[in-house]
Each structure stands twice: as C-alpha cells, then as structure tokens.
C-alpha cells in the first residue's frame, strides 16, 4: 500500500488522488484536524500508569470492535453478500462468555462463545450458499433471532462479571497500547496476509465480480461464500468479547445494537463497493477509524443526543460525496464551463437602389 502511494506521488497530485485510499485517508485527517481546531489538546498523548493516554488512544481502543466486524464484513461484501446479523452475534458472544464465567475458566468461556459464533456463521453461510437465499434475507433471520437467543442465555437480565483477565481484554494494555486494538490489528494483518499472499483474494474478487464466469471456470464459489460468513461471525464474536469486557457485563438487548450499519458504512467508505468484486481491507480499517473519530467528535463538541444522528449523517454524506468520482467530475466540469459567448451583432442591411 505504501509503495503504491509512493508511486502515485511520483506521478503527480492528480495520480495520487486517484488512489483508492486517498479520499478515505483525507477525510480522516480532515476530521482529526477539525477536532484539533476545536480542542487544541486533542492530539495530546501522555503516559499514565505505564500506558499511553489521550483522545487518539481512546479512538483506537473504542474503534477496535468496529474494525474487527468491518474486516469480516469486507470479505462478505466482496462476494456480493451482506451480513446484518453481526450485531446479534456480538450480543450472543458476550452473553455466553459472561454466563459461563460464573462456573468455568476464562478459556472455556471464550471457547464456548466463539464456538457458538462459528455455528451461527455456518448457519448463515448454509442459507446463502447452500439454499441460495438472498443474503439480506438470510442474515436478517439471525439478526432478529440472535437477539432473542442472547436474552434467552442471560435470562433477560444484564449479567455482570468481575473476572480480572476477562476485563483486561478491553481494559488491558500491551507495550503501552490498548490490548483490544492490538487484537484487531492482529486479525487485520493475518487476514491481509492470507488474502493477498495467496490466491484466496483473487478467488473472492472473481466470485463477487463475475459469479457466472467463476461458475463456468469450475470455481466452487459456494465454499468460499460459506467460509466468508463463518469468518464474519468469528470476527463479530471476538468483537463481542471486547464489548462485554469493556462494559463489564452482557446486555443481550443493547450489545452491538446497529453496529452492523457502522460496519457496512466503514467498508463502503474504505472503497469496497456493495456490488462485490475488488475490496480493500486497509480502506476498511481507515473507514472504521473515521466513524469512531466521528463518534468521538460528537462527544467532544457536546452535541445534544437528539441531534447526534443527524450530525453523523451529514458528515458521512459529505465524505461519500467527496469520494464519488462522478460527483467530483461534475464539480470540475462546472468550474471549467466556459462563459456564454456574446450575441453576435446583426449585419447591417444594405439597400440597393432600384
């Protein structure tokens, strides 16, 4: 990614703006600079209790669950799919882990939570790849049923935990950085390594870009699609552990509520189209950080809760318009439109004597 940006920089600013990561990164930088103008100490980072502390660190820590979910969502969207159930899977994962912590060790609790998430992902994949149900419908089933399952596991109550190692998943630090962010970056790095250093990435892009051609070439797209939904659920399960650790409990009704919409938005802002095909995991991470920065901005500016959604919608709309090549082309065309020429003078009539 760095090499591509350096190459584009050598070719000139016009080539740099055509890079798929330029506009998401520019929007993120602009939003951060806006916060710096409002709060001059927004970039201040200091060491407290042996770890880094500041607004930027909070963005990294609080954005970790969204990064995890968005990475899994990217692969699903690359195959022309969608996963609306990730929020419910987050709730299920946290519910299982918190309930099991009361009677078993942390390893068994985490294993049980992630194991159930794998089963739920396999269910989604079977509905989409096996039964050929539309992805939005197939995952909508689990989106609704998953909330009920999470509340069934917790008995309709908010289950609290005081397990030190479990709480360290979201509140712990390693090498002065938040442990949750390091987990998200590890998943991102491993996923990028697998899809970009093997043929898997090209196969996913071929399945999403041209399913008919992939089928005629003998590619077993069903297995790839099924695997993507399983991986998406696994990422959501890990995010659910982080979220439940952060709030020291499991809330089957509110945990991960509407986070699937933020994940889809992060993928789109990162340059991956909902029509499938080419995808960008790096762009997805930038998109997730942008959304988390926007949330932090809302809190920093003290925007009333009844105006929060409207403010976020306006900012996201502006970001999407700036990223749109068609919108930018119209702006450039309007600026270069020549002025209307003056009306030519009518030639004088010459009277000929009879």
C-alpha positions as CSV (number, residue, x, y, z in Angstrom):
1,X,0.0,0.0,0.0
2,X,2.8,2.4,0.9
3,X,4.7,1.5,-2.3
4,X,1.6,2.3,-4.4
5,X,1.1,5.6,-2.7
6,X,4.8,6.5,-3.2
7,X,4.5,5.6,-6.9
8,X,1.4,7.7,-7.3
9,X,3.1,10.6,-5.5
10,X,5.9,10.4,-8.1
11,X,3.5,10.7,-10.9
12,X,1.9,13.9,-9.5
13,X,-1.0,15.0,-7.4
14,X,-3.6,14.0,-9.9
15,X,-2.5,10.4,-9.9
16,X,-2.4,10.4,-6.1
17,X,-6.0,11.5,-5.8
18,X,-7.0,8.5,-7.9
19,X,-5.6,6.0,-5.3
20,X,-8.4,4.2,-3.6
21,X,-7.1,5.0,-0.1
22,X,-6.6,8.7,-0.7
23,X,-10.0,10.1,-0.1
24,X,-10.8,7.9,3.0
25,X,-7.5,8.9,4.5
26,X,-8.0,12.6,3.6
27,X,-11.4,12.6,5.2
28,X,-10.0,11.0,8.4
29,X,-7.2,13.6,8.5
30,X,-9.6,16.4,7.9
31,X,-11.9,15.2,10.7
32,X,-8.9,14.9,13.1
33,X,-7.7,18.4,12.2
34,X,-11.2,19.8,12.8
35,X,-11.1,18.3,16.3
36,X,-7.6,19.9,16.8
37,X,-9.0,23.3,15.9
38,X,-11.9,23.0,18.4
39,X,-9.7,21.4,21.1
40,X,-6.0,22.4,20.8
41,X,-5.0,19.4,23.1
42,X,-6.9,16.9,21.1
43,X,-3.6,15.3,19.8
44,X,-2.0,15.3,23.2
45,X,-0.8,11.9,24.3
46,X,0.9,11.2,27.6
47,X,1.9,8.2,29.7
48,X,-0.2,7.4,32.7
49,X,0.2,4.2,34.8
50,X,2.6,2.8,32.3
51,X,0.5,3.2,29.2
52,X,-0.4,5.8,26.6
53,X,-3.4,8.0,27.4
54,X,-5.2,10.6,25.2
55,X,-8.0,11.1,22.7
56,X,-6.2,9.3,19.9
57,X,-5.7,6.3,22.1
58,X,-9.3,6.3,23.0
59,X,-10.2,6.3,19.3
60,X,-8.0,3.2,18.8
61,X,-9.4,1.4,21.8
62,X,-13.1,2.1,21.2
63,X,-12.8,1.5,17.5
64,X,-11.4,-2.0,17.9
65,X,-14.7,-3.8,17.8
66,X,-15.8,-1.9,14.7
67,X,-12.5,-2.7,13.0
68,X,-12.9,-6.4,13.7
69,X,-16.5,-6.6,12.4
70,X,-15.8,-4.4,9.4
71,X,-12.9,-6.7,8.4
72,X,-15.2,-9.7,8.3
73,X,-17.9,-7.7,6.6
74,X,-15.4,-6.7,3.8
75,X,-14.9,-10.3,2.7
76,X,-18.7,-10.9,2.8
77,X,-19.4,-7.8,0.7
78,X,-16.6,-8.8,-1.7
79,X,-18.7,-11.9,-2.6
80,X,-21.8,-9.7,-3.3
81,X,-23.2,-10.6,0.1
82,X,-24.2,-8.7,3.3
83,X,-24.3,-9.8,6.9
84,X,-26.9,-8.0,9.0
85,X,-26.6,-10.4,11.9
86,X,-23.2,-9.3,13.2
87,X,-24.7,-7.1,15.9
88,X,-26.8,-10.1,17.2
89,X,-23.7,-12.3,17.1
90,X,-21.9,-9.7,19.2
91,X,-24.7,-10.0,21.8
92,X,-24.6,-13.8,21.7
93,X,-20.9,-13.9,22.2
94,X,-20.9,-11.6,25.2
95,X,-23.9,-13.4,26.7
96,X,-22.3,-16.8,26.5
97,X,-18.9,-15.6,27.8
98,X,-20.3,-13.7,30.8
99,X,-22.7,-16.5,31.8
100,X,-20.0,-19.2,31.5
101,X,-17.5,-17.2,33.5
102,X,-19.6,-17.8,36.6
103,X,-18.9,-21.5,36.5
104,X,-15.9,-22.2,34.3
105,X,-12.5,-20.8,33.4
106,X,-11.9,-17.9,31.1
107,X,-10.5,-20.1,28.4
108,X,-13.6,-22.4,28.3
109,X,-15.9,-19.4,28.4
110,X,-14.2,-17.7,25.5
111,X,-14.0,-21.0,23.6
112,X,-17.7,-21.6,24.1
113,X,-18.6,-18.1,23.0
114,X,-16.5,-18.3,19.8
115,X,-17.6,-21.9,19.1
116,X,-21.3,-20.8,19.1
117,X,-20.4,-17.8,16.9
118,X,-18.8,-20.2,14.4
119,X,-22.0,-22.3,14.4
120,X,-24.1,-19.2,13.7
121,X,-21.8,-18.1,10.9
122,X,-22.1,-21.6,9.4
123,X,-25.8,-21.3,9.6
124,X,-25.8,-18.0,7.6
125,X,-23.4,-19.5,5.1
126,X,-25.6,-22.5,4.6
127,X,-28.7,-20.4,4.0
128,X,-26.8,-18.2,1.5
129,X,-24.5,-20.6,-0.3
130,X,-26.5,-23.8,0.2
131,X,-30.1,-22.8,-0.1
132,X,-29.4,-19.8,-2.3
133,X,-31.4,-17.4,-0.1
134,X,-30.8,-13.7,-0.6
135,X,-28.0,-12.6,1.8
136,X,-30.0,-9.7,3.2
137,X,-32.9,-12.0,4.0
138,X,-30.8,-14.9,5.3
139,X,-28.9,-12.8,7.7
140,X,-32.0,-10.8,8.7
141,X,-33.3,-14.0,10.2
142,X,-30.4,-14.3,12.6
143,X,-30.4,-10.6,13.2
144,X,-33.8,-11.0,14.8
145,X,-33.4,-14.5,16.3
146,X,-29.9,-13.8,17.6
147,X,-31.2,-11.1,20.0
148,X,-33.8,-13.5,21.3
149,X,-31.1,-16.1,21.8
150,X,-28.8,-13.7,23.7
151,X,-31.7,-12.7,26.0
152,X,-32.5,-16.4,26.5
153,X,-29.0,-17.2,27.5
154,X,-28.9,-14.3,30.0
155,X,-32.4,-14.9,31.2
156,X,-33.4,-11.4,30.1
157,X,-31.1,-9.9,32.7
158,X,-27.8,-7.9,32.4
159,X,-25.1,-10.3,33.6
160,X,-22.1,-8.6,35.2
161,X,-18.7,-10.0,35.6
162,X,-15.6,-9.1,37.7
163,X,-13.1,-11.5,36.2
164,X,-9.8,-9.7,36.0
165,X,-8.3,-11.5,33.0
166,X,-11.6,-11.1,31.1
167,X,-11.8,-7.4,31.8
168,X,-8.2,-7.0,30.6
169,X,-9.4,-7.8,27.0
170,X,-10.8,-4.3,26.7
171,X,-9.1,-2.5,29.5
172,X,-5.6,-4.0,29.4
173,X,-2.5,-2.7,27.7
174,X,0.5,-4.3,26.0
175,X,3.6,-2.3,25.0
176,X,1.7,0.8,26.2
177,X,-1.0,0.3,23.6
178,X,-4.6,-1.0,24.2
179,X,-4.8,-4.8,24.0
180,X,-8.1,-4.6,22.2
181,X,-6.5,-2.6,19.4
182,X,-3.6,-5.0,19.1
183,X,-6.1,-7.9,18.8
184,X,-7.9,-6.0,16.0
185,X,-4.7,-5.2,14.2
186,X,-3.5,-8.9,14.5
187,X,-6.8,-10.1,12.9
188,X,-6.4,-7.5,10.2
189,X,-2.8,-8.4,9.5
190,X,-3.5,-12.1,9.4
191,X,-6.5,-11.6,7.1
192,X,-4.5,-9.4,4.7
193,X,-1.6,-11.9,4.7
194,X,-4.0,-14.7,3.7
195,X,-6.0,-13.0,1.1
196,X,-3.1,-11.0,-0.5
197,X,-0.3,-13.6,-0.3
198,X,-2.4,-16.5,-1.7
199,X,-5.0,-17.0,-4.4
200,X,-7.8,-16.6,-2.0
201,X,-8.2,-12.8,-2.5
202,X,-8.4,-13.2,-6.3
203,X,-10.9,-16.0,-5.9
204,X,-13.1,-13.9,-3.7
205,X,-12.9,-11.0,-6.1
206,X,-13.8,-13.2,-9.1
207,X,-16.8,-14.7,-7.2
208,X,-18.1,-11.2,-6.4
209,X,-17.1,-9.5,-9.7
210,X,-18.5,-12.1,-12.1
211,X,-20.2,-15.1,-10.5
212,X,-21.3,-16.6,-13.8
213,X,-17.7,-16.6,-15.2
214,X,-16.5,-18.1,-11.9
215,X,-19.0,-20.9,-12.2
216,X,-18.2,-21.6,-15.8
217,X,-14.5,-21.8,-14.9
218,X,-15.1,-24.5,-12.4
219,X,-14.7,-22.4,-9.3
220,X,-16.6,-23.8,-6.3
221,X,-18.0,-20.4,-5.1
222,X,-20.3,-21.9,-2.6
223,X,-17.5,-23.0,-0.3
224,X,-15.8,-19.6,-0.4
225,X,-19.1,-17.8,0.3
226,X,-19.8,-20.1,3.2
227,X,-16.3,-19.5,4.6
228,X,-16.7,-15.8,4.4
229,X,-19.9,-15.9,6.6
230,X,-18.2,-18.1,9.1
231,X,-15.2,-15.7,9.3
232,X,-17.6,-12.7,9.6
233,X,-19.3,-14.3,12.6
234,X,-15.9,-15.2,14.2
235,X,-14.8,-11.6,13.9
236,X,-18.2,-10.4,15.4
237,X,-17.7,-12.9,18.2
238,X,-14.3,-11.5,19.1
239,X,-15.7,-8.0,19.0
240,X,-18.5,-9.2,21.3
241,X,-15.9,-10.3,23.9
242,X,-14.2,-6.9,23.7
243,X,-17.5,-5.0,24.1
244,X,-18.8,-7.1,27.0
245,X,-15.3,-6.8,28.7
246,X,-15.5,-3.0,28.2
247,X,-18.9,-2.7,29.9
248,X,-18.1,-5.5,32.5
249,X,-21.2,-7.4,31.5
250,X,-23.6,-8.8,28.9
251,X,-26.7,-7.0,27.7
252,X,-28.5,-9.2,25.2
253,X,-30.8,-6.3,24.1
254,X,-28.3,-3.5,23.6
255,X,-24.9,-5.0,23.0
256,X,-23.7,-4.4,19.4
257,X,-27.0,-2.7,18.6
258,X,-26.8,-1.3,15.0
259,X,-23.1,-1.9,14.8
260,X,-23.8,-3.8,11.5
261,X,-24.7,-0.5,9.9
262,X,-21.5,1.2,11.0
263,X,-19.5,-1.8,9.7
264,X,-21.2,-1.7,6.3
265,X,-20.5,2.1,6.2
266,X,-16.9,1.6,7.1
267,X,-16.5,-0.9,4.3
268,X,-18.1,1.4,1.7
269,X,-16.1,4.5,2.9
270,X,-13.0,2.3,2.6
271,X,-13.6,1.9,-1.1
272,X,-15.2,-1.5,-1.4
273,X,-18.4,-1.5,-3.5
274,X,-21.6,-3.2,-2.4
275,X,-21.8,-4.8,-5.8
276,X,-18.8,-7.1,-4.9
277,X,-15.5,-7.7,-6.6
278,X,-12.4,-5.7,-5.6
279,X,-12.1,-5.0,-1.9
280,X,-9.7,-3.1,0.3
281,X,-9.0,-4.2,3.9
282,X,-6.8,-1.2,4.5
283,X,-9.5,1.1,3.4
284,X,-11.9,-0.6,5.7
285,X,-9.7,0.0,8.7
286,X,-9.5,3.7,7.8
287,X,-13.3,3.8,7.4
288,X,-13.8,2.3,10.8
289,X,-11.4,4.7,12.4
290,X,-13.2,7.6,10.6
291,X,-16.5,6.5,12.1
292,X,-15.1,6.1,15.6
293,X,-13.4,9.5,15.2
294,X,-16.8,11.0,14.2
295,X,-18.4,9.5,17.4
296,X,-15.6,10.9,19.5
297,X,-16.1,14.3,17.8
298,X,-19.8,14.2,18.7
299,X,-18.9,13.7,22.4
300,X,-16.1,16.3,22.3
301,X,-18.4,19.0,20.8
302,X,-21.1,18.3,23.3
303,X,-23.7,17.8,20.6
304,X,-27.1,17.0,22.1
305,X,-28.2,13.4,21.8
306,X,-31.2,14.3,19.8
307,X,-29.0,15.9,17.1
308,X,-26.2,13.2,17.1
309,X,-27.6,11.0,14.4
310,X,-28.3,14.0,12.1
311,X,-24.8,15.3,12.6
312,X,-23.2,12.0,11.8
313,X,-25.5,11.6,8.7
314,X,-24.5,15.0,7.3
315,X,-20.7,14.3,7.8
316,X,-21.0,10.8,6.3
317,X,-22.9,12.2,3.3
318,X,-20.2,14.8,2.7
319,X,-17.5,12.1,2.9
320,X,-19.3,9.8,0.5
321,X,-19.9,12.7,-2.0
322,X,-16.2,13.7,-1.9
323,X,-15.3,10.1,-2.6
324,X,-17.6,9.8,-5.6
325,X,-15.7,10.1,-8.9
326,X,-19.0,11.2,-10.6
327,X,-19.6,13.9,-8.1
328,X,-16.0,15.2,-8.3
329,X,-16.2,15.1,-12.1
330,X,-19.4,17.3,-12.1
331,X,-17.7,19.8,-9.8
332,X,-14.7,20.1,-12.1
333,X,-16.9,20.3,-15.2
334,X,-18.9,23.1,-13.6
335,X,-15.8,25.0,-12.7
336,X,-14.3,24.7,-16.2
337,X,-17.6,25.5,-18.0
338,X,-16.8,28.4,-20.4
339,X,-18.8,31.6,-20.3
340,X,-21.6,32.0,-22.8
341,X,-20.3,34.0,-25.8
342,X,-21.8,37.4,-26.6
343,X,-24.5,37.5,-29.1
344,X,-23.0,38.3,-32.5
345,X,-24.0,41.7,-33.9
346,X,-26.6,41.5,-36.7
347,X,-25.1,42.5,-40.1
348,X,-26.3,45.9,-41.4
349,X,-28.8,45.8,-44.2
350,X,-27.6,47.5,-47.4
351,X,-30.3,49.0,-49.5
352,X,-29.8,48.6,-53.2
353,X,-31.1,51.5,-55.4
354,X,-33.6,50.4,-57.9
